[in-house]
Amino acid sequence: MRILLTGRNGQVGSALARCLELLGALRAFDRQGFDLLDLKSIGSKIEGEKPDIVVNAAAYTAVDRAEREREAAFDVNARAVGELARAVKSIDGLLVHFSTDFVFDGEKPSAYVESDEPRPLNVYGESKLEGERAIAASGCRHLIFRTSWVYAPKGRNFMHAILAAAKAQPELRVVNDQHGAPTSSLDIAAAVARVLGMPGLKDRGGLYHLSAGGETTWYGFAKAILEAKGIGTPLVPIRSDEYPTAARRPKNSRLSNAKLAATFGLALPDWREGLGAVLRALD
């Protein structure tokens, strides 16, 4: 099995690089080696490598900055993804891609399923949804995994921001009315590798939700982080409107993983377990 991975230095990409090399011949690229912004080179790069599977872990993920950099977000998350999908289609490969809970508006009172209508609240969510649609329109064989609240041992993410702020500030105010499942890049990578190693994959493509078990709020996540590290900085729960951001966030980011379980017999660990594993990786 020949696998091509983009975004190898990102949060999910770095975890995938370690897991995917166990499945076959892996060619893992950073932005310098495979630049999704160079649309004209994507087809020739795929044709030259001729992978069986392309795993696209590259993305524009700066949610608030995307509000003022709409074109940049769409260039990476939509236009490049469409070009990548068409290139994968031309070699009859399989494209694995990652999307987000932010394609939803958060108004549903229960967990979102794959068939729920997307209504993104921000540019980042719009660009990721457009990427999903470009893949579907290409006709390529694909697996799209929507995940949520991704964090990792490395990179810029909520966990690292909380740990840094707790050392620098006497008190932290954290939003407590947005609900979701913090999902570790380590668990995402392990799950994707398991799926790709399963037989009969050709008949089980499509869109799947892939998030940690359980749910919490950003306040609950922050509290668990500080408690696990033995940090006593006080936390104050606040409403979203008390912490304005450039991009609106959905109040409900919960994703149902029932389809993933029914199709692949797979469920990610509870978010607390995932957090423990990531914090141990920091030591």
C-alpha positions, 0 to 999 in steps of 0.5 A: 500500500502506497500512502501520501500524507500532506500536512505532516507537521500539523497537529493531526498530520504529525500523529498520522505520520507515526501511525500510517508508516505501519500500514505501508510505504508512506510519503509524508510532506510538509508545505514545502514538499507539497504546497496546496496553494500551488494548484497547478502542481497538485495533479502532477505531484499525485500523478508522479507519486501514484499513491493508493491513498492520499491523506490530506491533513493540511488545512487553514485552521485560524478560525478568527483570522479567517474572518478577514482572510476569507480567500486564504481560507477558501484557497486551502480548505476548498479550492485546493481540496477540490483539485486534490480530489480530482487528481486522486480521482484520475488515478483511482485512489482513495482520498482521506480528508478532515472536516469540522463540527463548525459546519453546523450552527449549533442550534440542534439540541442533540448531537449532530449526525452526518445527514443533518443540514450544515449551516456554518456560522463563520468563514472557516466553517464555510470553507471546510464545507465547500471542501467537503462538497468539492470532494463529493462533486469530484466523484473520487473515492473518499473518506471525510472525517468531521472532528471537533475541538482538536488538540495535540501534544504539539502546536497551537491549541486550546490546551497549550493556551490554557497552560500558558495563561494559567502561568501568566494570569491570576485568574482565567475566564473561560466560556461555559456555554459551548458544548462539544468533545475535545478530540486528541490528534493521537486518537484521530490518527490511531482511528484513521489508521485502523480504518485504513487497515480494514478489509473491504474499505472500497465499499465503506467510503463517505462522510463520518463523524469522528470525535471523542466520547463524552462531552464538556464545555471549554470551561470543563475542558480547561478545568480538567487540564489544570486539575490534571497538571496540579495547577491551582489558577482560579477559573471563572465560567462565562457566557460566549457574549462575555468573550467576543471573538471575530468568528461566531462559534456554535453553542452545540458542537456535539457529533454523533459517532453512531455511523462510525461505530456501525460501519467500522466497529470503532469508537474513540475513547472518552475525551478525559482519557484522550486528555490524559494520554496527551498530557503524558506525552508532554512529560 
